[in-house]
Amino acid sequence: MTQVLVVGAGPTGLTLANLLGVMGVRTLLVERNSTTVQEPRAVSIDDEALRTLQAAGLVEQVLKHVVPGYGSHYHGPDGSRFATVEPTGTPYGYPRRNAFRQPRLEAQLSDGLARFPHVETRFGWQLESFQAFPDGVEATMAGPMGRQRIVCDFVVGCDGASSTVRASLGIQLSGTSFDERWLIVDLENSANTTKHTRVFCDIRRPCITLPGPDRTRRYEFKLLPGESDAQMLEPAVIARLLREHEADPDATIRRTVVYRFHARVAPRWCVGRRIFLAGDAAHLTPPFAGQGMNSGLRDAQNLAWKLSAVLDGRAGPALLDSYDAERRDHMWQMIKLALRMGRIMAPPSALHGVLTRAAFRALNVWPPARDYVAQMKYKPKPRFEHGFLVSDRRGARRTRVGRLFPQPRVLTGQGPRLLDEVLGNGFALVARDPAGLSALRHALLDRLRVARLAILPRGSASRDGAVALDSAEDPLADHDAEALLLRPDHYVAAALPFSGADPVLSQLEAMLDG
């Protein structure tokens, strides 16, 4: 019997199906269209998303067709640059911003599902109805072979902004009054090899141009009041806009479309612990921070391990409540970031633009402030305040609990490797002290099949059960007398003192049992 029915084969649904495949979950993925997307869509993939694809076992294939580590240059109406964003750090193992092509990514994710005999994919099939019961879900689908009824444990709606699953649940997206239209122009065979995004923050015509792999490039132009979609899609208008923004005149126009951007989130992402929403079915964000698709991949990784843990008996259904609690709050942070960035790209008034540019130029004078912008420190770090975790009461600035654990390079007997390659994708205990780590004992650790790894300071000798850092940055600084319990999505669930960890582990055990 199918355990998880995933509805929608976009990036979120395909990633979720691959993660469930890795975890051994019997999965059925259905998509109403006959193929994965063929037109350009999302163009930016971040370091967290690449780490998720690493967990899915596909990151090496994906990286072959990615332009890694691009930044953003912000220009005023006179063409002068007033802000530079070029992050150089790789806290989660990969560059912070990377250019890609969604059709190729979806094809790679779809092909990746062939690895799993327990994952079935059906294109051209439409979910018609479903009904949840205490012990499962009954769903009816229609496709090339007629109608079919299936029974499964869970349904996850990854079916986009016009989600059938969400509509069937009677859930409407809610949020801010933000509503803008932008003309999107995708180019191929472009001779413009500028590596970084260029943002033209001009109230007369806000515009952004983004790099892509294989000589592709995207231009986005904001529609002004009084301009119609049809007017802006006229070839002569598009040619003029491209010419005014230094596009290659010999490039091929692959697609032109007007998008309406929204900032909305579903008030509930889980109904009855049986039906879930993820990706655009659960949230819509303006693209200014490049977090729409990336947020969907965060949803997929957060939900996949929880479904797997409930299905194999390691956790009770109460664990599934943490999906909504953890992801919805963080999604609002990403939306607010996108709205702030949108006000820089498209100032609401000429005065606002002048003041914004003056503020950034003033920040450039002070190195710490300049680095705050250049290194993307303004992007909220992933952190949960509520969910499957136990606070260590260190305060938001100092705690690791609820945060995504870094992925440094470590030295092993086989040479340097990224940390997740050593830890795997299950629960894990990490600590600096091998003896203290091995002394931690509790029934919950056995139940969760927790791996153990000592992470030693740079310059130490690696050995069985212990690896040495390959850099000076130590993610376990200030944690000499405790271990950190990592979840399968690499977030820190708890800090466990070497002496006195039982109360913390008992709290986690109660959360799992619900």
Order of alpha helices (4+ residues) and beta strands (2+ residues): beta-alpha-beta-beta-alpha-alpha-beta-beta-beta-beta-alpha-beta-beta-beta-beta-beta-alpha-beta-beta-beta-beta-alpha-alpha-beta-beta-beta-beta-alpha-alpha-alpha-alpha-beta-beta-alpha-beta-alpha-alpha-beta-beta-beta-beta-alpha
